[in-house]
Amino acid sequence: MFQTFSIDNLESFPKDLDALLATQRDTIDMITQSNYTSYEDILKPLQDLDEELGLFFTPLSHLNSVMNSEQTQKAYQDSLPLLSKFSSEIAQNEALFAKIEQIQTRNSEAKKVVEDEIKGFVLSGVNLPEDKKKRMEAISLELSELGNQFSQNLLDATNDFELIITDKKDIEGLPQSDIDVAKEEKDGEIVYKFTLQIPSYLAYITYGVNREYRETLYKAYSSRAPKNEAVIDKILLLKDEKSKLLGFSNYAEYALETRDAPSQESVLSFLDALATQSLPQGKEEIAQLREFAKKLDAIESLESYDIAYYSQKLKKELFDFDDTMTKPYFQQSKVLDGLLEIVSELFGVRFELVDVPSWHECVKAYDIYEKNALSGRIYFDLEARKEKRGGAWMNDWETHYKDSNGSAHLASAFIVCNFSPATKTTPSLLRHDDVVTLFHEMGHGIHHLFGKCQERSVSGINGVAWDVVEFPSQFLENFAYEKAILQRFGFHYESGESIPDTLLNKIKETKNFQASMGMLRQVEFSLFDFTLHQGKEDGSVYQGDAVQNLLDTIRSKTSVMTPPSYNKFQHGFAHIFAGGYAAGYYSYKWAEVMSADAFFACLDEKTGFNKEKAKGYKDFILANGGSQDMNKLYKEWLGRDADIKSLIKLYDIQ
């Protein structure tokens, strides 16, 4: 029923891919040369080809992210040109476009597929003259290679750094579980190694008492991958050229063609409104932190590498609370079990652990049953390791749909995080932020897995506008702060004692600690991304120092703290340079209007979730995937549009 995760031979993978693409070309040629005019004869088999290619290639792209090696890098890099060429050929195939353009159908899902396909062809340059088509093909290939290069530079730079601490007093105050992970023997003595892997980096930057070491780590992290400066310049030039070939004034305008946001002005005014609302409170929050650091440690000038450290100390003083107090209660395995129980109860499904091939021993796979019928499979890979790129994500693999032969396919997905790994003495323990991250990625996962559409191109997360795809993930993460939810899996990893009400109350009370600073940080990233892809007023592209100057200008208007000059945040901004969020980072906040509004509509203080509303959410939002615009689905579900005031309320910004 499901695919087996395996790659028989990495060395021959590009050759095998080339053979598969050749077969698909033959099928496409047959369709274009036929007398076919119906949706069933044209777009059904084309969607089968999409699924076939995804099933074949996803294991390699996934493996290159979670078990990166020279072999995966080579196979992946050698495959990219083949895929890019094939994609460009299809997207600029005039005969195929003509076939699709004339399709008439009354089926609503099929109509949406046809509309999306036509738009995709136009945006890929099908109507361009031959010389410009060839240029578009070359641009697409180079952009895919540059995105991969950006990711690899970042991964290499992350793995190249380590900070060795020999004096035990310099690790005092760190959570014991983080000390256990850092501890190792070197030349016969015990030392503590900290790296730029997120769990290790956050542990010291948040709890490390030695200010010099905090700065060392911060400087290494914020200045990593200097090679990416040249990569960024090339990416920006190519994206601008691509958008102008298609008749757009800039890449941001091009990107909005497939988004929910109606215009560049609407995005900028939305972000400006959030900044204006948040800035006064953000200034108060940083002033409070400066005063606290001065009082506590006579810090005359609070620096960027001090923020996390003094923020957690201030949080402790104000609320008698920090993450070290809750971490022992969030054992990774119990959190995962609890999350699966909650999803089962809310959405009428059952998860069953299965022993199937995967890519690492720590991976857990579950089959999903709905009304006792098998409906999907989900894989969890949750612990950090050197071979895995940083961050957290959901990757879809198989899709729920009905193929051209009438056979039903079920969905599968991967949930990937980078939590602190288990040690010989301590299981993997999560910060509350990690719990929120797991809920977030599970929100993406069930969006794909609970899709019920029959057309692959709009099933699950397929066909969902980029700036609303974060709605289901943010919606679910909001419940990770609710007492009724956390009680399900909050048990001390040693004693088995339930997490005390006092700690649960603290989690909720501290949820919006420094919320305005957090909001401004996200607005800063979003404005930088969007204006960067708009280009300069004279129509030219930001390059070299101009990229940093733009970021500095935005920070002068939105930031409450000016970072040091060595901070090159953009060199690690993989979301927009390697992850598909170019001119779309604003999506997190745009979608959060829906997620916040939906959260308040579904919240039940006693049980955490209103089950009746949860059923509606599954039936209207999750089941319909990309078959209709999200705004329309939302209105069908709740009978109204989402209100931006809900977002401000969620963060308790005054």
C-alpha positions in Angstrom: 0.0 0.0 0.0 2.8 2.4 1.0 6.2 3.0 -0.6 9.2 1.5 1.1 11.8 4.1 2.0 15.0 3.0 0.3 17.5 4.1 -2.3 19.1 1.0 -3.9 22.2 2.8 -5.2 23.2 6.4 -4.7 25.9 6.2 -7.4 23.4 5.2 -10.1 20.5 7.4 -8.9 21.0 10.2 -11.4 21.2 7.6 -14.2 18.0 5.9 -12.9 16.3 9.3 -12.7 17.3 10.1 -16.3 15.7 6.8 -17.4 12.5 7.6 -15.5 12.3 11.1 -17.0 12.8 9.6 -20.5 9.8 7.3 -20.0 7.7 10.3 -18.7 8.7 12.3 -21.8 7.3 9.5 -24.0 4.0 9.6 -22.1 3.8 13.3 -22.4 4.6 13.1 -26.2 1.8 10.5 -26.6 -0.7 12.8 -24.9 0.2 15.9 -26.9 0.1 13.9 -30.2 -3.3 12.3 -29.4 -6.8 13.4 -30.1 -7.5 13.6 -26.3 -9.6 16.5 -25.2 -11.0 15.4 -21.8 -9.6 16.0 -18.3 -9.5 12.3 -17.6 -7.3 11.6 -20.6 -5.0 14.5 -20.2 -4.6 15.8 -16.6 -5.3 12.5 -14.8 -2.2 10.8 -16.3 -0.1 13.9 -16.0 -0.9 13.9 -12.2 0.2 10.2 -12.1 3.5 11.3 -13.6 3.9 14.0 -10.9 3.2 11.4 -8.2 5.6 8.9 -9.7 8.4 11.4 -9.9 7.8 12.6 -6.3 7.9 9.0 -5.0 11.2 8.4 -6.7 13.0 11.7 -6.0 11.7 12.6 -2.5 13.7 9.9 -0.7 17.0 11.4 -2.1 16.1 15.0 -1.3 15.0 14.0 2.2 18.1 11.9 2.8 20.3 14.8 1.7 18.7 16.9 4.5 18.6 14.3 7.3 21.6 12.0 6.6 23.8 14.4 4.6 27.0 12.8 3.2 29.3 13.2 0.2 27.4 10.5 -1.5 23.9 12.1 -1.0 25.4 15.5 -2.0 26.8 14.2 -5.2 23.7 12.2 -6.2 21.5 15.2 -5.4 23.6 17.8 -7.2 23.9 15.5 -10.3 20.1 15.1 -10.3 19.2 18.7 -10.1 20.1 19.6 -13.7 18.0 16.7 -14.9 15.0 17.7 -12.9 15.3 21.4 -13.8 15.6 20.6 -17.5 12.6 18.3 -17.4 10.5 20.8 -15.4 11.3 23.6 -17.9 10.5 21.4 -20.9 7.1 20.6 -19.5 6.3 24.1 -18.3 7.2 25.5 -21.8 5.6 22.8 -23.9 3.1 24.7 -26.1 1.4 21.7 -27.4 0.7 20.4 -23.9 -0.4 23.8 -22.8 -2.9 24.0 -25.7 -4.3 20.6 -24.7 -4.9 21.7 -21.1 -6.2 25.2 -22.0 -9.1 23.7 -24.0 -10.3 21.3 -21.2 -13.8 21.8 -20.0 -15.0 20.2 -16.8 -17.8 20.7 -14.3 -16.0 18.9 -11.4 -14.9 21.6 -8.9 -11.6 19.9 -8.0 -10.8 19.3 -11.6 -11.6 23.0 -12.5 -9.2 24.2 -9.8 -6.5 21.8 -11.2 -7.0 23.2 -14.8 -6.9 26.8 -13.5 -3.7 26.2 -11.5 -2.1 24.4 -14.4 -2.8 27.2 -16.9 -1.4 29.8 -14.5 1.7 27.6 -13.9 2.3 27.4 -17.6 2.0 31.1 -18.1 4.3 31.9 -15.2 6.9 29.5 -16.5 7.1 31.3 -19.8 5.0 29.1 -22.2 4.0 32.2 -24.2 7.6 33.5 -24.5 9.5 33.4 -27.8 12.0 30.5 -28.1 15.1 32.4 -27.1 13.5 33.6 -23.9 12.2 30.2 -23.1 15.7 28.8 -23.3 16.9 31.6 -21.0 14.1 30.7 -18.5 15.2 27.1 -18.6 18.8 28.1 -17.8 17.6 30.4 -15.0 15.5 27.6 -13.4 18.5 25.2 -13.5 20.9 27.7 -12.0 18.5 28.8 -9.2 17.9 25.2 -8.1 21.7 24.6 -8.0 22.3 27.9 -6.1 19.6 27.0 -3.5 21.3 23.7 -2.9 24.7 25.4 -2.7 23.3 27.9 -0.1 22.0 25.0 2.1 25.3 23.1 1.8 27.4 26.1 2.7 25.2 26.7 5.7 25.4 23.0 6.8 29.2 22.9 6.3 29.7 26.2 8.3 27.4 24.9 11.1 29.4 21.7 11.4 32.8 23.4 11.2 32.6 25.2 14.5 32.9 23.9 18.1 33.6 25.7 21.4 35.4 23.5 24.0 34.9 24.6 27.6 37.2 23.1 30.2 36.2 25.0 33.4 33.1 23.5 35.0 32.2 26.9 36.5 31.5 28.2 32.9 28.6 25.7 32.5 27.0 26.3 35.8 23.3 27.1 35.4 22.8 25.1 32.2 20.1 22.4 32.4 21.6 19.1 33.3 20.3 17.4 30.2 22.2 20.0 28.1 25.4 19.5 30.1 25.1 15.7 29.6 24.9 16.2 25.8 27.9 18.6 25.8 30.1 16.5 28.1 32.8 14.4 26.5 36.3 13.1 27.3 39.2 14.6 25.4 42.9 13.7 26.1 41.9 12.1 29.4 40.0 15.0 30.8 36.3 16.0 30.9 35.4 18.9 28.6 32.1 20.4 27.4 31.6 20.9 23.6 29.1 23.4 22.2 28.4 23.7 18.6 26.2 25.7 16.2 23.6 22.9 16.1 20.4 24.6 17.5 20.0 22.6 20.7 23.6 23.1 21.7 23.7 26.8 20.6 20.5 27.7 22.4 21.6 26.0 25.5 24.7 28.1 26.0 23.4 31.4 24.5 20.4 31.2 26.9 22.1 29.8 30.1 25.8 30.2 29.7 27.3 32.4 32.4 30.5 33.3 30.6 29.7 36.4 28.5 32.8 36.0 26.3 31.8 32.5 25.4 28.3 33.7 24.6 29.7 36.3 22.3 32.0 33.7 20.7 29.1 31.4 19.9 26.8 34.3 18.8 29.5 35.7 16.5 30.2 32.3 15.0 26.5 31.6 14.5 25.5 35.1 13.1 28.5 35.3 10.7 28.5 31.7 9.4 28.6 30.9 5.7 30.2 34.0 4.3 30.4 32.2 1.0 26.6 32.7 0.8 27.1 36.4 0.1 28.0 35.7 -3.5 25.3 33.0 -3.8 22.7 35.6 -2.6 23.8 38.1 -5.2 23.4 35.5 -8.0 20.0 34.4 -6.8 18.6 37.9 -6.6 19.9 38.7 -10.1 18.4 35.6 -11.6 15.0 36.0 -9.8 14.8 39.5 -11.0 15.6 38.5 -14.6 13.1 35.7 -14.5 10.3 38.0 -13.3 11.1 40.7 -15.9 11.2 38.1 -18.7 7.6 37.4 -17.8 6.6 41.0 -17.8 6.6 41.7 -14.0 8.3 44.8 -12.5 10.0 42.7 -9.8 10.1 39.3 -8.3 7.7 40.2 -5.4 5.0 41.1 -8.0 5.7 37.7 -9.8 5.5 35.8 -6.5 2.1 37.3 -5.5 0.5 35.8 -8.6 0.1 32.5 -6.7 -0.5 33.9 -3.3 -3.6 34.9 -1.2 -2.3 38.5 -0.7 -3.8 40.7 -3.5 -0.9 43.2 -4.0 2.5 44.4 -2.9 0.9 47.3 -1.2 -1.4 45.1 0.9 1.6 43.1 2.1 3.7 46.1 3.1 0.7 47.9 4.7 -0.1 44.7 6.7 3.5 44.5 8.0 3.7 48.2 8.7 0.5 48.0 10.7 2.0 45.1 12.8 5.2 47.1 13.3 3.4 50.3 14.3 1.2 48.3 16.8 4.2 46.5 18.3 7.0 49.1 18.4 5.9 51.1 21.5 5.6 47.9 23.6 8.7 46.5 22.1 10.7 49.6 23.2 9.3 49.2 26.7 10.4 45.5 26.8 14.0 46.2 25.7 14.2 49.1 28.2 13.1 46.8 31.0 15.7 44.2 29.9 18.5 46.7 29.8 17.6 48.0 33.3 17.5 44.4 34.6 20.9 43.5 33.2 22.4 46.6 34.6 20.9 46.0 38.0 21.9 42.3 38.0 25.4 42.3 36.6 26.2 46.0 36.0 26.0 45.5 32.3 26.3 49.1 30.9 25.7 48.1 27.2 23.3 45.2 26.6 24.4 43.4 23.4 22.7 41.0 21.1 24.5 38.0 22.6 23.0 39.0 26.0 19.4 39.0 25.0 18.5 35.4 25.5 20.6 35.1 28.7 19.1 38.1 30.5 15.6 37.4 29.1 15.4 34.0 30.7 16.8 35.5 34.0 14.2 38.3 33.9 11.5 35.8 33.1 12.6 33.8 36.1 12.5 36.9 38.4 9.1 38.1 37.1 7.4 34.8 37.0 9.6 32.5 39.0 9.9 30.4 35.8 12.2 29.2 33.1 12.4 26.3 30.7 14.7 24.3 33.0 11.7 23.9 35.3 9.5 22.3 32.7 12.0 20.4 30.6 12.1 17.3 32.9 8.4 16.9 32.4 8.6 16.9 28.6 10.2 13.6 27.7 10.2 13.4 23.9 8.6 9.9 23.7 5.8 10.9 26.0 5.2 14.2 24.3 4.9 12.4 20.9 2.6 9.8 22.4 0.4 12.5 23.9 0.3 14.5 20.7 -0.9 11.4 18.8 -3.6 10.7 21.4 -4.8 14.3 21.2 -5.0 14.2 17.4 -6.7 10.8 17.5 -9.3 12.0 19.9 -10.0 15.3 18.1 -10.1 14.0 14.6 -11.4 10.5 14.9 -8.2 8.6 13.8 -5.9 6.0 15.3 -2.1 5.8 15.1 -0.4 2.4 15.1 3.4 2.1 15.5 4.8 0.0 12.6 8.3 -1.5 11.9 9.2 -0.3 8.5 12.5 0.6 6.8 13.6 4.2 7.3 16.8 6.3 7.2 17.9 6.2 10.9 17.4 4.1 14.0 15.7 6.9 15.9 12.9 7.3 13.3 9.4 6.2 14.4 6.7 5.4 11.8 2.9 5.1 12.4 0.1 4.0 10.2 -3.1 6.1 10.5 -6.5 4.5 10.6 -9.8 6.3 10.2 -13.0 4.3 11.0 -10.7 1.2 11.1 -9.6 1.8 7.5 -5.9 2.5 6.7 -5.7 6.1 5.7 -2.1 7.3 5.9 1.4 6.9 7.3 3.6 9.4 9.2 7.4 9.2 10.1 9.0 11.2 12.9 12.7 12.0 13.0 13.0 14.3 16.0 16.7 14.4 17.3 19.6 16.6 16.2 22.7 15.0 14.7 25.6 16.3 12.7 24.3 14.9 9.3 21.0 16.7 9.6 20.4 20.3 8.5 19.0 22.6 11.2 15.4 23.6 11.8 12.2 21.7 11.7 9.9 20.9 8.8 7.3 18.6 7.3 8.0 16.9 4.0 5.2 15.3 2.1 5.9 12.1 0.2 2.8 10.2 -1.0 -0.5 11.9 -1.8 -4.1 11.0 -1.2 -5.8 10.8 -4.6 -7.4 8.6 -7.2 -5.2 7.9 -10.2 -6.2 7.6 -13.9 -7.0 3.9 -13.5 -9.3 4.6 -10.6 -6.9 3.2 -8.0 -6.9 5.0 -4.6 -3.6 6.2 -3.2 -2.9 7.1 0.5 -0.8 9.9 1.9 2.4 9.8 3.8 4.7 12.5 5.3 7.9 13.0 7.3 8.1 15.2 10.4 11.6 16.4 11.1 12.9 18.3 14.2 16.3 18.9 15.9 15.6 18.2 19.6 18.3 17.4 22.1 19.3 13.8 21.7 19.2 11.2 24.4 22.4 10.4 26.3 23.5 7.4 28.3 21.9 8.9 31.4 19.1 11.1 30.2 16.3 10.6 27.6 15.6 13.2 25.0 13.9 16.1 27.0 12.2 19.0 25.3 12.0 22.7 26.1 8.4 23.9 25.9 9.4 25.7 22.7 10.2 22.3 21.3 6.8 21.1 22.2 5.3 24.0 20.3 7.6 23.2 17.3 6.4 19.6 17.3 2.7 20.7 17.4 3.5 23.2 14.5 5.0 20.6 12.2 2.2 18.1 13.1 -0.2 20.8 12.0 1.4 20.7 8.6 1.5 16.9 8.7 -2.3 16.5 9.3 -3.0 19.1 6.6 -1.4 16.8 4.1 -2.5 13.5 5.6 -6.1 14.3 6.2 -6.7 15.6 2.7 -9.6 13.8 1.0 -9.4 15.3 -2.5 -9.5 12.9 -5.5 -7.2 15.1 -7.6 -3.5 14.9 -6.7 -2.7 18.5 -7.7 -5.1 19.9 -5.0 -4.9 17.2 -2.4 -3.3 17.7 1.0 -0.9 20.7 0.9 -0.8 20.6 -2.9 -2.3 23.7 -4.5 -2.6 25.6 -1.2 -1.4 29.2 -1.6 2.0 29.7 -0.1 0.9 32.6 2.2 -1.9 30.5 3.9 -0.1 27.1 4.1 1.1 28.0 7.6 -2.5 28.4 8.9 -3.0 24.8 10.0 0.5 24.5 11.6 0.1 27.7 13.6 -3.4 26.8 14.5 -2.3 23.5 16.1 0.7 25.0 17.9 -1.5 27.5 19.8 -2.9 24.6 21.7 0.5 23.6 23.0 0.1 26.4 25.7 -3.2 25.1 27.1 -3.2 23.4 30.4 -5.7 20.7 29.4 -3.5 19.7 26.5 -0.1 19.7 28.3 -1.5 17.7 31.2 -1.9 14.8 28.7 1.8 14.2 28.4 3.6 16.3 31.1 5.2 13.7 33.4 8.6 13.9 35.2 10.9 11.6 33.3 12.3 10.1 36.6 9.5 10.1 39.1 6.5 9.9 36.8 4.9 12.8 38.7 2.4 14.9 36.7 3.5 18.4 35.8 2.2 20.7 38.6 -0.6 23.2 38.0 1.8 26.0 39.0 4.1 25.2 36.1 1.3 24.9 33.7 0.0 28.3 34.8 3.5 29.7 34.3 3.7 28.4 30.7 0.4 30.2 29.9 1.4 33.4 31.9 4.7 33.7 30.2 3.5 32.9 26.7 3.6 36.5 25.7 6.7 37.6 27.6 8.5 40.0 25.2 5.8 39.2 22.6 6.3 42.6 20.9 10.0 42.0 20.5 9.2 38.7 18.9 6.6 40.2 16.6 9.0 43.0 15.5 11.7 40.4 14.7 9.3 38.5 12.4 8.2 41.8 10.8 11.9 42.7 10.3 12.6 39.4 8.5 9.4 39.8 6.4 10.0 43.4 5.4 13.6 42.6 4.5 12.6 39.6 2.4 9.8 41.4 0.6 11.5 44.7 -0.1 14.7 42.8 -1.1 12.7 41.0 -3.8 11.0 44.2 -4.9 14.4 45.6 -5.8 15.4 49.3 -5.8 13.2 52.1 -6.9 15.2 52.5 -10.1 14.4 48.9 -11.0 17.9 47.6 -10.2 18.7 44.7 -7.9 20.2 44.8 -4.5 23.8 43.5 -4.6 26.7 43.1 -2.2 26.8 45.8 0.6 23.4 47.1 -0.6 21.8 43.9 0.8 23.2 44.6 4.2 22.3 48.4 3.9 18.7 47.5 3.2 18.6 45.2 6.3 20.1 48.0 8.4 17.6 50.5 7.1 14.7 48.2 8.0 16.2 47.5 11.4 16.4 51.2 12.1 12.6 51.4 11.8 11.5 48.1 13.3 14.2 46.8 15.6 14.6 47.7 19.3 18.2 46.4 19.3 21.0 47.1 16.7 23.1 43.9 16.2 26.9 44.1 15.8 28.3 44.8 12.4 29.6 41.2 12.0 26.0 39.9 12.1 25.3 38.7 8.6 21.8 37.2 9.2 21.1 37.0 5.5 23.8 34.4 4.9 21.8 32.0 7.0 18.3 33.0 5.8 17.6 29.6 4.2 13.9 30.1 4.2 14.1 32.7 1.4 17.3 31.6 -0.4 16.9 27.8 -0.3 13.4 27.0 1.1 10.9 28.5 -1.3 9.9 31.5 0.9 11.3 34.2 -1.4 9.1 37.3 -1.2 6.9 35.1 1.0 8.3 35.2 4.6 5.4 37.5 5.4 3.2 34.4 5.0 3.9 33.4 8.6 2.1 36.5 9.9 -0.5 36.7 7.0 -1.6 33.1 7.8 -1.4 33.7 11.5 -4.4 36.1 11.3 -6.5 33.0 10.3 -4.8 30.7 12.8 -5.3 33.1 15.7 -8.9 33.7 14.7 -9.6 30.0 14.4 -7.9 29.3 17.7 -10.2 31.5 19.7 -13.1 30.1 17.8 -12.1 26.5 18.8 -10.7 27.1 22.3 -12.3 25.3 25.2 -10.6 26.2 28.5 -11.6 22.9 30.2 -10.7 20.4 27.5 -8.4 22.5 25.3 -10.4 21.9 22.1 -14.0 22.3 21.1 -14.6 18.9 19.5 -17.5 20.0 17.3 -15.4 22.9 15.9 -12.5 20.4 15.5 -14.7 18.2 13.3 -15.6 21.2 11.2 -12.0 22.2 10.9 -11.1 18.7 9.7 -14.0 18.6 7.2 -13.7 22.1 5.8 -10.1 23.1 6.1 -8.0 19.9 6.2 -10.0 17.6 3.9 -10.3 20.2 1.1 -6.6 20.9 0.7 -5.9 23.2 -2.2 -9.2 22.5 -4.0 -10.6 26.0 -3.0 -9.1 29.3 -1.9 -8.4 29.1 1.9 -10.4 32.3 2.5 -13.5 30.6 1.0 -13.0 27.4 3.0 -12.5 29.5 6.2 -15.8 31.4 5.5 -17.6 28.1 4.8 -16.3 26.7 8.1 -17.0 29.6 10.5 -19.4 31.8 8.4 -17.1 34.8 8.4 -13.7 36.2 7.5 -10.7 36.1 9.9 -10.1 39.2 11.9 -6.6 40.8 12.2 -7.6 41.8 15.8 -7.4 38.2 16.8 -3.6 38.2 16.0 -3.0 41.2 18.2 -5.1 39.6 20.9 -3.1 36.3 20.6 0.1 38.2 21.5 -1.6 40.4 24.1 -0.1 43.5 22.4 -1.7 46.7 23.8 
